[in-house]
Amino acid sequence: MQRKWTIMPATYLVSIVLFGITIVPMLFVIADGFRTTADINNSAVAVPHPWDWSNYASVLGTAPFWQFLGNSALIAGVATVIAVVLGSMAAFALSRYEFRGREGLFTLFVSGLLFPIAAAALPLYLLLQKINLLDNQFGVAIPEAAFALAITIFILRPFMRAIPGELEDATLVDGASKIRFFVQILIPLSRPALVTVSLLAFVGSWNQYLLPLLVFTTQSHFTLPLGVATYQTQFSTNTAVIFAFTAVSMIPCLGIFVWAERYLVAGAAGAVKG
C-alpha cells in the first residue's frame, strides 16, 4: 500500500508533464488562430481578446485548403487500405501456418521498423522516376503503405496467434476453408488490432512530409503538410492565418484519435499479450 501511494503521485506528475509537452502547444496554436497578427506580435502567449473568427473563415473559404485536405485523405486512405489488407494476410500466414523460415521472415518484416522513410528517399525517388510515378498520388500512397507493413505485421501477428487453434479446428471440421476462417472468423475477432494498425498507418501517411515533397511538383497534388509549408511561404507576414491553417489541419487526425482511442489501447494490449 505504501509503495502504491509512492508510485501514484509520480505517475500523475509524469502525465502532467507529458500533457504540457504535447497538448499545451496545440492549444496555443488553436488559440492564436483566433487572434490578429498584431496581437501575436505584441504578446506571443495570451488568451484571444476579442475572439477573431476571420482567420478560420478565410482558411475554410479557400479552395486550396479543401484540395490539400482531399489529397491527404485520398493518399492516407489508399495507403491504409493497402497496408492493412496485405499486412493482415501476411500476419495470418505467419501466425497460423508452420513452414521453414517463418520466424526469419517475420524478423525480416519487423526489421523494417529500424529504417525510416528518409533513409530510402534517394533510391525510392529513382525507382518512382523509372516507373513514371513521380507527381502521382499513387507514387506516395504505395511507398507509405510499404513502410507501414512492418508495424502492421508486428501488431497483427501476435494478436492473431493468440486466438485459440481449437476455434480454427472447429471451423474446418464444419467444412469451412482456411480462407473462410480468415475472412469470417479471424478478421472480426482481430478488430481491435485492425483498428490500431489502420490508425497508425493513416496518421503516419497523413503526417508524412518528406515523401510528398520529393514526389509532387504540382501544387494541385499537395497534401496538408505541404499545404501548411506553402501557406507559410505565401502568408509569411500574416502569422494568425498560418496558425489557423495549422490548427484546422490537425483536426482530422485528432478526431480519428478520439474516436479510435479505445480500439488503439485494446489492440496494443492484445498484441503485447499475444
C-alpha positions in Angstrom: 0.0 0.0 0.0 2.8 2.4 0.8 4.5 1.6 -2.5 1.2 2.3 -4.3 0.9 5.7 -2.7 4.5 6.4 -3.7 4.1 5.4 -7.3 0.7 7.2 -8.0 2.0 10.8 -7.4 4.9 10.1 -9.7 2.6 8.7 -12.4 0.4 11.8 -12.2 3.4 14.0 -12.3 4.7 12.3 -15.5 1.2 12.5 -17.0 1.0 16.2 -16.3 4.4 16.8 -17.8 3.6 14.9 -21.0 0.3 16.7 -21.2 2.1 20.0 -21.0 4.6 19.0 -23.7 2.1 17.7 -26.2 -1.3 19.3 -25.6 -0.4 22.8 -24.4 1.4 23.8 -27.6 -1.5 22.7 -29.7 -3.9 24.7 -27.6 -1.8 27.8 -28.2 -1.8 27.2 -31.9 -5.6 26.9 -31.9 -6.0 30.0 -29.7 -3.6 32.1 -31.8 -5.7 31.4 -34.8 -8.4 33.4 -33.1 -6.1 36.4 -32.7 -4.8 39.1 -35.1 -1.2 39.2 -36.2 -0.7 42.5 -34.4 -1.8 40.9 -31.1 0.5 37.9 -31.6 3.4 40.3 -32.3 2.7 42.2 -29.2 2.3 39.1 -27.0 3.2 35.6 -28.3 1.3 33.9 -25.4 -2.1 35.2 -24.5 -5.8 34.4 -24.5 -7.6 35.9 -27.5 -9.5 39.1 -26.7 -11.6 39.6 -28.6 -12.0 36.3 -30.4 -11.5 36.8 -34.1 -13.1 34.2 -36.4 -12.0 35.7 -39.6 -8.7 33.7 -39.8 -10.5 30.4 -39.7 -13.2 31.7 -42.1 -10.6 32.7 -44.6 -8.8 29.3 -44.4 -12.0 27.3 -44.7 -13.3 29.6 -47.5 -10.3 28.9 -49.8 -10.2 26.2 -52.4 -6.6 25.2 -51.9 -7.3 24.0 -48.3 -10.0 21.7 -49.4 -7.8 20.4 -52.2 -5.0 19.7 -49.8 -7.4 18.0 -47.5 -8.8 15.8 -50.2 -5.4 14.8 -51.4 -4.3 13.9 -47.9 -7.5 11.9 -47.3 -7.1 10.0 -50.6 -3.4 9.2 -50.2 -3.8 8.2 -46.5 -6.9 6.1 -47.3 -5.2 4.2 -50.1 -2.1 3.7 -48.1 -4.1 2.4 -45.1 -6.2 0.0 -47.1 -3.1 -1.5 -48.9 -1.1 -1.8 -45.6 -4.0 -3.4 -43.7 -5.1 -5.8 -46.4 -1.6 -7.0 -47.2 -0.4 -6.9 -43.6 -3.4 -8.9 -42.3 -2.8 -11.6 -45.0 0.9 -11.8 -44.2 0.2 -11.8 -40.4 -2.4 -14.7 -40.9 0.2 -16.8 -42.8 2.9 -16.0 -40.2 0.7 -16.8 -37.3 -1.4 -19.8 -38.4 0.9 -21.7 -40.8 4.0 -23.7 -39.9 6.8 -23.6 -42.5 10.6 -23.4 -42.6 11.9 -19.9 -42.3 8.7 -18.4 -40.8 10.5 -16.7 -37.8 13.2 -15.4 -40.1 10.6 -13.9 -42.5 8.8 -12.3 -39.6 12.1 -10.9 -38.3 12.8 -9.5 -41.8 9.4 -7.7 -41.8 9.9 -6.4 -38.3 13.4 -5.1 -39.2 11.6 -2.6 -41.4 10.8 -0.7 -38.2 14.5 0.2 -38.0 14.6 2.1 -41.3 12.8 5.4 -41.6 11.5 6.5 -44.9 14.2 9.2 -45.1 16.9 6.5 -45.3 15.4 5.3 -48.6 14.5 8.7 -50.0 17.1 8.7 -52.8 16.6 5.1 -54.1 12.9 5.4 -53.7 12.9 8.6 -55.8 14.9 7.0 -58.6 12.6 3.9 -58.6 9.5 6.1 -58.8 11.1 8.1 -61.6 11.8 4.9 -63.5 8.2 3.6 -63.3 6.7 7.0 -64.0 5.0 7.5 -60.7 6.5 11.0 -59.9 3.9 13.7 -59.4 1.4 10.9 -59.0 -0.6 10.3 -55.8 0.0 6.5 -56.0 3.7 7.3 -56.0 3.2 8.5 -52.4 0.5 6.1 -51.2 2.2 2.8 -52.3 5.6 3.6 -50.6 3.8 4.8 -47.5 1.8 1.5 -47.4 5.0 -0.5 -47.8 6.7 1.3 -44.8 3.5 0.8 -42.7 3.6 -3.0 -43.3 6.3 -3.5 -40.7 4.3 -2.2 -37.7 1.1 -3.7 -39.2 2.5 -7.2 -39.2 4.3 -6.7 -35.9 0.9 -5.9 -34.1 -1.4 -8.3 -36.0 0.7 -11.4 -35.9 0.8 -12.0 -32.1 -2.9 -10.9 -31.9 -3.9 -13.5 -34.5 -1.6 -16.1 -32.9 -3.4 -15.7 -29.5 -6.7 -16.7 -31.0 -7.2 -20.4 -29.9 -6.4 -23.1 -32.5 -9.4 -25.1 -31.4 -11.6 -22.4 -32.9 -9.9 -22.9 -36.3 -10.2 -26.7 -36.0 -13.9 -26.5 -35.3 -14.4 -24.2 -38.3 -12.5 -26.6 -40.5 -14.5 -29.6 -39.2 -17.7 -27.7 -40.1 -16.5 -27.7 -43.7 -15.1 -24.1 -43.9 -11.8 -23.4 -45.7 -8.9 -21.5 -44.2 -9.8 -18.5 -46.3 -13.3 -18.5 -45.0 -12.0 -18.9 -41.4 -9.7 -15.9 -42.1 -12.4 -13.7 -43.5 -15.4 -14.6 -41.3 -13.8 -15.5 -38.0 -10.2 -14.2 -37.6 -10.8 -10.8 -39.1 -13.8 -9.9 -36.9 -12.0 -11.2 -33.8 -9.0 -9.1 -34.7 -11.0 -5.9 -35.0 -9.2 -4.0 -32.1 -5.8 -4.8 -33.6 -7.0 -3.9 -37.1 -8.3 -0.5 -35.9 -5.0 0.1 -34.2 -2.9 -0.6 -37.3 -5.3 1.3 -39.5 -5.0 4.3 -37.2 -1.2 4.1 -37.2 -1.0 3.7 -41.0 -3.5 6.5 -41.6 -1.8 9.0 -39.2 1.7 8.1 -40.4 0.6 8.8 -44.0 -1.4 11.9 -43.1 1.6 13.5 -41.4 4.2 12.5 -44.0 6.1 15.4 -45.4 9.3 14.2 -47.0 7.9 11.8 -49.5 5.2 14.1 -50.9 7.9 16.8 -51.1 10.1 14.6 -53.2 7.3 13.2 -55.4 5.0 16.2 -56.1 5.9 19.2 -58.2 2.3 20.3 -59.0 0.6 22.2 -56.2 -2.8 20.6 -57.0 -1.4 17.3 -55.7 0.0 18.7 -52.5 -1.1 17.2 -49.1 -1.9 19.2 -46.0 1.7 19.2 -44.6 2.9 20.6 -47.9 0.0 23.0 -47.9 1.0 24.3 -44.5 4.5 25.0 -45.8 3.1 26.6 -48.9 0.8 28.8 -46.7 3.7 29.8 -44.5 5.5 31.0 -47.7 2.6 32.8 -49.2 1.4 34.4 -45.9 4.7 34.9 -44.1 3.5 38.3 -42.8 0.1 37.0 -41.6 1.0 34.8 -38.7 -2.5 34.5 -37.4 -3.7 32.9 -40.7 -0.8 30.4 -40.6 -1.8 29.4 -37.1 -5.4 29.0 -38.2 -4.4 26.9 -41.2 -2.2 24.7 -39.0 -4.9 24.2 -36.4 -7.5 23.2 -38.9 -5.0 20.7 -40.4 -4.7 19.0 -37.1 -8.5 18.4 -36.6 -9.0 15.3 -38.8 -6.2 13.3 -37.1 -7.3 14.5 -33.6 -10.9 13.4 -34.4 -9.8 10.0 -35.6 -7.6 9.5 -32.5 -10.5 10.4 -30.2 -12.9 8.0 -32.0 -10.4 5.1 -32.1 -8.8 5.6 -28.7 -10.4 2.5 -27.1 -9.5 0.3 -30.0 -6.0 1.6 -30.0 -5.5 0.6 -26.4 -7.2 -2.8 -26.8 -5.2 -3.6 -30.0 -1.8 -2.7 -28.4 -2.7 -4.7 -25.2 -3.7 -7.7 -27.3 -0.5 -7.6 -29.3 1.6 -7.4 -26.2 -0.3 -10.3 -24.6 0.0 -12.4 -27.7 
